[in-house]
Each structure stands twice: as C-alpha cells, then as structure tokens.
Amino acid sequence: MRVILAQPRGFCAGVVRAIDIVEKALDKFGEPVYVRHEIVHNRHVVDALKSKGARFVEELDEVPEGAVTVFSAHGVPQSVVQTAASRGLPVLDATCPLVSKVHNQGKRYVAHGRTLILIGHAGHPEVEGTMGQVGAPVHLVQSEADVEKLPIPTDHPVAYITQTTLSIDDTKGVIVALKKRFSDIVGPETSDICYATQNRQTSVRELAKVADVILVVGAQNSSNSNRLREIGIEEGIPSYLIADGSELKPEWVRGKGVVGLTAGASAPEELVRHVIDALSKIETVEVEQMDGKKEHIEFRLPAELRA
C-alpha cells in the first residue's frame, strides 16, 4: 500500500501560536491556567494541555477570581473581553491574527457606514466571536439562497467578510451572488483569505488525482477538517474523517493501491503517524510526501510571554 502525505497538512501558524500561549503561560504563571472554549478543535491537543494543568471552561463565570485566562484561537465577542476586564482577570489572547484581521476589517466597514455581511457557519465559535466584535448588526449567510433572503435594499452600501476556515473556493459562489444583488458592495482581497485553509484544500485536490481513498485526520467539530473530507468526496474519491488511527476501518483501505493522507489545521503530526501505524497493521506501507507549498509563517506571542 502506498501512503501519500499531503503537503501542507496539519498545524497552521495560528494553532501553533495558540498552543504555545497556553504552554508558556503554564511555565510562567504555574497551573492552573483557564482557557475559554477549546483552544483549538482537537481532543488530543486539549487533553495534552489538560495534563499539563490547563483547565477548559465554556464561560468566564467558571474562572476563579484572579486566575490567568486564555481566549481560544477562534476569537471571542467584545462582551467576553469586557466581562474579563470588569472582573480584573489577567487575559492572554490566543485569537489567531488572521481572525483578528477579519474583526478589524469588519469594524472598518461599519465605521464607513456599510451594513456588514458575514459569510460563515452558524454556531461556529469564530463566527460568534466575529459577530460580537464588530459593534453593529451583522447578517450571516451560508449559501447563495441566504443572500436572496437578506432584508437589505439592493442599493444600500454593504460589505462582506468571511470566516477564515472557508477558502476562496468555498466562498466564491456566495460572493458572486452578493455582487449580483447589491450595487454598492466591497469586500476583502482574495489575498486576505486564510493561507492555511486555502493551501490545505488545494493539496487535497492534488491528492485526489492520485489517491484511491483519502483519510483526513481531524476532529468531528473542526470546520476546516470536515471541509477537507468534503473536497475529497467532491473530487470523486471515498474520503473519511478520523480523529486518530483507532478510528480507521480496514475495509476503507483494504485492496486500495494508494491511500492519501492529510490533516486539518488543528491536528498534530503525531496523529498522522498514528494513522500510518494503523495502516501498517493492515498491509505493508510505503510512505511518500507530495510536493506542495512550504509554509514558513510564524505569529508573534503576546508581549507578556515573549521574554
């Protein structure tokens, strides 16, 4: 069995930064450190940080007075920031800088008098954070059909922003529908789309050209990991999302000549190796890596942790 690894795959710079923030906060301040929401959507990552002294909560009222508090990579609404400030909680913000960039874009559009439209998935923590950061009403759309239902006059000045875990390919149909409906509309350049999302989706499309089956390592609640699986299916290749090698079903891969293997942006490389180990128990494997984009982006840590 040939196992071909997608390039790039796995951790992006925003995820690396978020995990580093929790680990360095534990080193500097000692345990426990409280994290609002899962720092990233991966149970293995969360469990590893728990074992080091991180405690995960859904709301700030679960955080004791004076405890070091970390906001997750997905970002939080302003109401959460204000609650933390009113309680005097020492906060480390692990919001991905690319998510913060979307927040700032939205605020600028609103400041210029435009009604804001957000392309994203309802209920996703990043979407809830963005809608709560802008300081004005935000209209959420997920599909072209949603665009037609927007209660906004067609000549009203509007602007759109997008959830970072959606790629250019994911959003282009909705953006076309928005531009068709509204005569005065602006939005970010395509260069502002999250590089990691786009790169991982492109690599899966390349993987689909050579693979008989695609395995995506990632969590069920990870938006970008689910999208990678969907892309494999769109390309006509049986594709499965698994948390680790324990979820691999032999019938998916038995008799397949080439298994494509990738990982979502919040899945560590050790889980990819775990899947390879599971595959090797089914058949002898030869592992190779595709050519693809090399990512060299790094994001700075908060000033409190740089020393």
C-alpha angles and dihedrals in degrees: 000000000000114000113198117195118214118236116243106025139145129016119033124202093262092055093046089052093048094051091045090053093056094044094047091045089055090049093049104036102022127231140347106047114173121223121196107224124344106317087226130353100267126102094206092055092046093048091049091053091046089056089056094052107275117138119203122213134173098216136026094241086075090061116092120234113282096008119144107254130198125200113217126249090259094068130235137245119263088250089067092048090051093048091052091049093048090053092046093237114168102239133199111193113216093175108143109256089231090057090048088052090057090050090053093047090053092050091050093051091050091047088056090057099258126139108238126231120190121203107209150098118293113243096019110135092233091053092048090048094049094047089051095047101056099069094222138071113291125199113216120210128180102173144021088260089059090056091060091054096053110125093222126113112250093237095048115113108254138169133198134212129180140224106257095231089065117086132215088263092051095052105034096091093051092045091052089051091049093050090047093052102040124056096197108045136140133180142166124292116261087248087070092065112109106274093211095054093049095044094050093048092048090051091053091053088053090046090053090061092066107021129091091200133010127216119197117198111212147097124288090237094050109110096199093047092051090050091054090055091047091052091053089053091046088055090055098254123125103249132186135191114218132174093215143328093294090071095053113117112209093218090064093064108019109118093010113129097204127031116192114210129193139152136220121248093264097047118101121229091242088070090054088054089049090056091048089053090051091050091050089059089060099044139346107278135208112200124206135163127232122233111254146133117317112219118214100166118130127181123214121247121239113281092250090065103038096088 
